[in-house]
Every structure is written in C-alpha cells, then in structure tokens.
Amino acid sequence: MTPSQDVDTSTDPDIDLEGYGNPESNPLDELPGEVEMSIFDHLEELRQRIFYALIGVAVGVIGCFVAVKPIVQLLEIPAHGVKFIQLAPGEYFFISVKVAGYSGLVLASPFVLYQIIQFILPGLTRRERRLLIPVMLGSSVLFAGGLLFAYILLIPAALNFFISYGADVVEQLWSIDKYFEFVLLLLFSVGLAFQIPVIQLLLGALGIVSSQKMLSGWRYVIIGSVVLGAILTPSTDPFTQSLLAGAVLGLYFGGIGLVKLVGK
C-alpha cells in the first residue's frame, strides 16, 4: 500500500487561505464609496471649495452691509444711557464695514462648514462620519450660545460697571470705534471659548484623553477658567469675570459628561 498523497492543508505553510490570520474587519472602519483621486484632483477640489466658501462669505458680508444700521443699533442696546460720538471722518463707515464683516462671517458659517464637510467627507470612515455631524452641529449651537451669553449677560454686566464707575464725575460720551472694538472682541472671544466641549469630545473620541484624565485635572481647570475670565473680560469687576469663569467651568464639566457618555 502506497502512502497517502493527500496534503493536509491546515499544516501546509505554502497555502494561503483567504482571510486566514486576519481579524474580521469592522464595517464602521470602512470608507464607503471610496474613489481614487490624484493629488491634483484633491487640490482642484480644495480650490473649488475655498472659492465657494469665499463667495458665500462675500454674499453674507454684502447683505449685512446693506442692513448694517439695524445691526449697529442692536449692538448699542447694552450701553443704556450712553451717547456715541464719531471722533474722526469716516469712523462710522469703517465701523459699519467691520460689523458687516463679522456679521456676514457668522451668517455664512453654515455654508462654509458645509464646504468643509464636503471636502473631508470622502476620506472619513463610517465611524468618523457618525461623529462628524454631531460635532459640527454642536459647535454651531455652542458658538451661537456663546454669542447670546455674551450679549445678554456678559456685555451688560461689564458695561454697567464702566458706566456706574465715575458716573457722577464724567459724562458718558464714548467713541463708537472703541465701543464696537470692545463688543465685537468680547462676543467672538466668548463664542470661541464655548467650543470647549467640542474639543473635549474630539479628544475623547480619538482616544487622546479620557474622561477620567480630564476630571483628574479639575484644579488646573478652575485656575485656568479664572485666568481666562480675567483675560477675556475687559472690565475689572469680579462679577463679570466670575460669570465667564463659571460658564467655562460648566462647559468643561459638561464636556466630561459627553465624553463619558460615548464610553471614553
């Protein structure tokens, strides 16, 4: 009897079974609809997206400049009982351009975000796409919340301090340029400060920092929030600084809750 010529494929090192030794791929880590593009195609698409975004911002700025007077009047409301003066020729015109620029950028920001999403979307896995929309939506909502917080609470508190201090000594005549420089800076600084939970969520989702690590540094966060409140609020009264510092702390610990909620 001749020896069996059957080959045991389970022990033959020369036979490569399909999928053998490879972990099963997770569908969430796949790139849906992946399309090969050259570097020049990417650059061309980037150029188009930037062009569309600039067009959107330009339309927003022009539209806000046409209706700039009501916007200026709206931003003057927190300064109750103050008269604004123009100290140089064309000062109000340049303020109008500045206000229209900031307002148009805010108005066009959803369209700009859409262009950013459309550019980076093909390179994202299903897992990353599931995170993208909540992050973008949360960032927009938090920025708008920061603007409202600054306009409704922070700016009136700071201005009341300046108006009440020395009210019986000096007449309240303010330069319109200095006033809007103060208001616009405070509005957008607070809007950016309200992005803290979004940054925490991204760091947690990417596995860079865990919720426990964020919580363990609460002492440094308290000190940092007080310093941030002192830097971003031009007034020196403790009430205004405490408002912003308290908001930053609330956002930070809320961000820890979000990171904990996604299991990080």
C-alpha positions in Angstrom: 0.0 0.0 0.0 1.4 3.4 -1.0 1.4 6.3 1.4 -1.5 8.7 1.1 -0.7 11.6 -1.2 -3.4 13.8 0.4 -2.0 17.0 1.7 -3.1 18.4 5.0 -3.9 22.0 4.1 -4.1 23.0 7.7 -0.4 22.4 8.2 1.0 23.3 4.7 2.8 26.7 5.1 2.7 27.3 1.4 -1.1 27.6 1.2 -2.6 31.0 2.0 -6.2 30.7 2.9 -8.2 33.8 2.2 -8.8 35.8 5.4 -6.7 33.4 7.5 -5.0 35.1 10.4 -6.7 38.4 9.6 -9.1 39.8 12.1 -12.6 40.4 10.8 -12.9 44.0 9.5 -15.3 46.3 11.2 -17.8 47.8 8.7 -17.6 51.1 10.7 -13.9 51.4 9.8 -14.5 51.1 6.1 -14.5 54.0 3.6 -18.0 54.0 1.9 -17.9 54.9 -1.7 -14.1 55.3 -1.8 -12.9 56.9 -5.0 -9.2 57.1 -6.0 -8.1 60.7 -6.6 -4.8 62.1 -7.5 -3.1 64.9 -5.6 -4.0 67.4 -8.3 -7.7 66.3 -8.1 -7.6 67.0 -4.4 -6.0 70.4 -4.9 -8.6 71.3 -7.5 -11.4 70.3 -5.3 -9.9 72.2 -2.4 -9.6 75.3 -4.7 -13.3 75.0 -5.6 -14.4 74.6 -2.0 -12.4 77.6 -0.9 -13.8 79.6 -3.8 -17.4 78.6 -2.9 -16.8 79.4 0.7 -15.4 82.9 -0.1 -18.4 83.5 -2.4 -20.7 82.6 0.5 -18.9 84.9 2.9 -18.9 87.8 0.4 -22.6 87.4 -0.1 -23.2 87.4 3.7 -21.0 90.4 4.2 -22.6 92.4 1.4 -26.1 91.5 2.7 -25.2 92.6 6.2 -23.6 95.8 5.0 -26.9 96.7 3.3 -28.8 96.1 6.5 -25.9 97.3 8.8 -27.9 100.1 10.6 -30.3 97.8 12.5 -27.3 95.5 13.4 -25.4 98.5 14.8 -28.5 99.7 16.7 -28.9 96.1 18.1 -25.3 96.1 19.4 -25.7 99.5 21.0 -28.6 98.3 23.2 -26.5 97.0 26.1 -25.0 100.5 26.6 -28.0 102.1 28.2 -27.8 105.9 28.6 -24.5 106.3 26.6 -24.1 108.7 23.7 -21.7 107.6 20.9 -19.6 110.1 19.1 -17.6 110.0 15.9 -14.1 111.2 16.6 -12.7 111.1 13.0 -14.1 111.4 9.5 -15.4 108.1 8.2 -15.2 106.4 11.6 -18.8 105.2 11.4 -18.3 103.9 7.9 -15.3 101.8 8.9 -17.3 100.5 11.9 -20.1 99.6 9.5 -17.7 97.6 7.4 -16.3 95.9 10.4 -19.7 95.0 11.8 -20.8 93.8 8.4 -17.7 91.6 8.1 -18.2 89.9 11.5 -22.0 89.5 10.9 -21.6 88.2 7.4 -19.0 85.7 8.6 -21.4 84.4 11.2 -24.3 84.3 8.7 -22.2 82.4 6.1 -20.6 80.0 8.6 -23.2 77.2 8.0 -22.4 77.3 4.2 -18.6 77.4 5.0 -19.0 74.4 7.3 -20.9 72.6 4.5 -18.0 73.1 2.1 -15.5 71.8 4.7 -17.6 68.7 5.3 -18.0 68.0 1.6 -14.2 68.2 1.2 -13.2 65.9 4.0 -16.2 63.5 3.8 -14.7 61.1 1.2 -11.7 60.4 3.5 -13.7 59.5 6.5 -14.8 56.1 7.7 -18.4 55.3 8.7 -17.4 55.7 12.4 -15.9 59.1 11.8 -18.9 60.2 9.7 -21.2 59.3 12.6 -19.1 61.7 14.8 -18.8 64.5 12.2 -22.4 65.7 12.1 -22.9 65.9 16.0 -19.5 67.7 16.3 -20.4 70.3 13.6 -23.9 70.8 14.8 -22.7 71.1 18.5 -20.0 73.5 17.5 -22.5 75.8 15.7 -25.0 75.6 18.6 -22.3 76.3 21.2 -20.9 79.3 19.3 -24.4 80.8 19.0 -24.9 80.1 22.7 -21.7 81.9 23.4 -22.8 85.0 21.4 -26.1 85.1 23.3 -24.4 84.6 26.6 -22.0 87.5 25.9 -24.8 89.8 24.6 -27.4 89.1 27.2 -25.3 88.7 30.4 -21.6 89.4 30.0 -21.5 92.7 28.0 -24.3 94.4 30.0 -22.6 93.4 33.3 -19.2 94.8 32.0 -20.8 98.0 30.7 -22.8 98.6 33.8 -19.5 98.5 35.8 -17.9 101.1 33.4 -21.0 103.3 33.4 -21.5 103.3 37.2 -17.9 103.9 37.9 -17.3 107.6 37.9 -20.8 108.4 36.6 -21.0 111.4 38.9 -17.7 112.7 37.7 -17.6 112.3 33.9 -20.3 112.4 31.2 -20.7 109.2 29.3 -19.6 110.1 25.7 -18.0 107.1 24.1 -16.1 106.7 20.9 -18.2 104.4 18.6 -15.0 102.8 17.3 -13.7 101.9 20.7 -17.1 100.6 21.8 -17.6 98.3 18.9 -14.0 97.1 19.2 -14.8 96.1 22.8 -18.2 94.5 22.0 -17.1 92.5 18.9 -13.9 91.2 20.6 -15.9 90.1 23.6 -18.6 88.4 21.5 -16.3 86.3 19.4 -13.9 85.5 22.3 -16.8 84.1 24.3 -18.1 82.3 21.2 -14.8 80.6 20.8 -14.5 79.8 24.5 -17.8 77.9 24.2 -16.1 75.4 21.9 -14.5 73.7 24.9 -16.9 70.7 25.0 -16.4 70.1 21.2 -12.7 69.9 21.7 -13.1 67.6 24.6 -15.4 65.3 22.6 -12.9 65.1 19.8 -10.0 64.4 22.1 -12.0 61.7 23.8 -13.3 60.1 20.6 -9.8 59.9 19.2 -8.5 58.3 22.4 -6.1 61.1 23.2 -7.5 62.0 26.6 -10.1 60.0 28.7 -12.9 61.4 30.8 -11.1 60.3 33.9 -8.0 62.2 32.9 -10.0 65.3 32.2 -11.7 65.0 35.6 -8.4 64.5 37.4 -7.2 67.9 36.3 -10.1 69.9 37.7 -7.8 72.0 39.9 -5.9 73.3 36.9 -9.2 73.9 35.1 -10.5 76.1 37.9 -7.3 78.2 37.8 -7.4 78.3 34.0 -11.1 79.4 33.9 -10.4 82.3 36.3 -7.4 83.4 34.3 -9.5 83.1 31.1 -12.3 85.1 32.6 -9.8 87.9 33.6 -8.3 88.0 30.1 -11.5 87.9 28.1 -13.5 90.4 30.2 -12.0 93.9 29.8 -13.8 95.1 33.0 -12.1 94.6 36.3 -15.2 93.8 38.4 -15.2 90.3 39.9 -18.9 89.7 39.0 -18.3 89.9 35.2 -15.2 87.7 35.5 -17.0 85.2 37.7 -19.8 84.9 35.1 -17.4 83.9 32.3 -15.3 81.7 34.6 -18.4 79.9 35.8 -19.6 79.4 32.3 -16.3 77.9 31.2 -16.3 75.5 34.2 -19.8 74.4 33.4 -18.9 73.8 29.8 -15.8 71.8 30.8 -17.6 69.5 33.2 -20.4 69.2 30.7 -17.8 68.1 28.1 -16.6 65.5 30.5 -20.1 64.2 30.8 -20.3 63.9 27.0 -17.0 62.1 26.7 -18.2 59.7 29.5 -21.5 59.2 27.6 -19.6 58.0 24.4 -17.7 55.5 26.5 -14.3 57.1 26.7 
